[in-house]
Amino acid sequence: MLISRFSHHGHVHYGLVEPMSAFFRVISGSIFERFEITDQQVKKEEVTLLPPVTPRIIIGIGRNYRNHIAEIGESPPDRPAIFFKPSGSMIAHKQPILIPKWATRVDYEGELGVVIGKKMKNVNDADVPDHIFGCTCFNDVTERHIGSSGLINQDISKCCDTFGPCGPWISTDIDPDNTELKTIVNGKIVQHDTTANTVFDVKRIVSEISFFMTLLPGDLVITGTPGGIGPLQDGDIVEVDIEGIGRLSNPVQTEGKQTPDKDIRHA
């Protein structure tokens, strides 16, 4: 099942996505509790897609794909390398990624996002699938200069407004540990791998996080990026395509603001 979240005539709805249909079928109730797929239909061309979830927190995992670890000259971590990304960085399918005027290099990082479906704390690996609602596409956009200038700047490099494209919707049916992921810039494939080539699978990642903090329905775990990271430029179109979900697409623009008086790259 594919589930979208959208705005239609000023109201926010969840909807069932039927790929060959020109309509979304409106869902009533909470997708994390009890919901019903109604007979109400809205035209896809009349809606504005929103990020498919509104997470309380976004938890990222660094250095999880083996070819990405090799390209940055690092070693695989002994346990999932956790960082955090603000939920306010999220944007939807087709919304623009804004490159800050002060940025030196802003990179794409195509990733699989895992949506938590049930409250979980201290959950063992084997029980994790019962707590996952579904998966979505995510682009963990990162300012590489700041991100490489010290551990304290890891989160800062990923926190800018618009640095969290997410969508276009959630799939409840895919195997998160065996699906194909591509990132495409201006029609060229720049990242191509399978989620089977990770150091830590989804069960291990989510279980590990749950032993540190309680996860709630709607929270989002992004599971790392494959090799092939690279910079984005004004005018680019960047897409994250995941088998069984769909394709998240975002234009790239330079932010139309003045450069700060202080050079924050070296702060």
C-alpha positions, 0 to 999 in steps of 0.5 A, a space after each residue: 500500500 502507498 500512502 500520501 499526505 497532501 493539501 487539498 482546498 486548505 485541508 490536509 489529508 492522507 490518501 491511498 495512492 493508486 499509481 495508474 489512477 488520476 485520483 487519490 482516495 482519501 483516508 480517514 482516521 490516524 494512519 498509525 492507529 485506526 483508519 479507513 480508506 473512504 470512497 472520496 476521491 481527489 484529483 492528483 493534479 489538484 493537490 499539493 503533496 506534503 512530506 508524508 510524515 511529520 516526525 517528532 525527530 529524524 535520526 540519521 545513520 552515518 557510514 552505513 553503506 560499504 562503498 560510501 565508507 570506502 569512498 570517504 576513506 573511513 572504516 566501518 563503525 562498530 555500532 550504528 553511528 547516530 546523528 540527528 536532523 531537525 524535522 524543520 528541515 523537511 520539504 516535500 516532493 517538488 519543493 526546492 532545495 535552497 543552497 545557502 549563500 555562505 555554503 561551499 559545497 552542498 551534497 545530495 545523499 539519497 537514503 531510505 527512510 523508515 517510518 516508525 508505526 508503534 511506540 517502541 523502547 528496548 525492542 530486540 532486533 527480531 521484534 522491530 518489523 512489528 514496529 515499522 509502519 513503512 518506508 519512504 525516500 529521503 535526501 539527507 542534504 549536507 553542507 560538506 565543508 562544515 560537516 567535515 570540519 569536526 564532529 561537533 559540526 556533523 548535525 549543523 551541516 545537515 540542519 539547514 532549512 530545506 535540507 530534508 526532502 522526503 516523499 513522495 509517499 510511504 510504502 507499507 510493503 517493501 523489504 527495507 533490507 533488500 531494495 534498490 536505491 538510486 540518486 539521479 541528478 539532471 537525468 544521470 544516475 549518480 548513486 546506485 546500490 541496494 539496501 542489502 549492502 549496508 553494515 547494519 540492517 534496519 532491524 539492528 539500527 532501529 533496535 539500537 536506537 530504541 535502547 537509547 530513546 523511546 521512538 513514537 509513531 511517525 518518527 523517522 529513521 534515515 538509514 545511510 547513503 551509498 557511495 557516489 555523493 556529490 555536489 548540487 548546483 543552482 538549477 539542478 534537479 535531484 531525484 531519489 528513486 527507491 524500488 517499491 516506493 517511487 521517485 522523490 524529485 526536487 529542484 535546486 536553487 541558490 537561497 536569495 539572501 545576503 551573505 552573513 557579515 560573519 563567515 560562519 563556515 569557519 566559526 
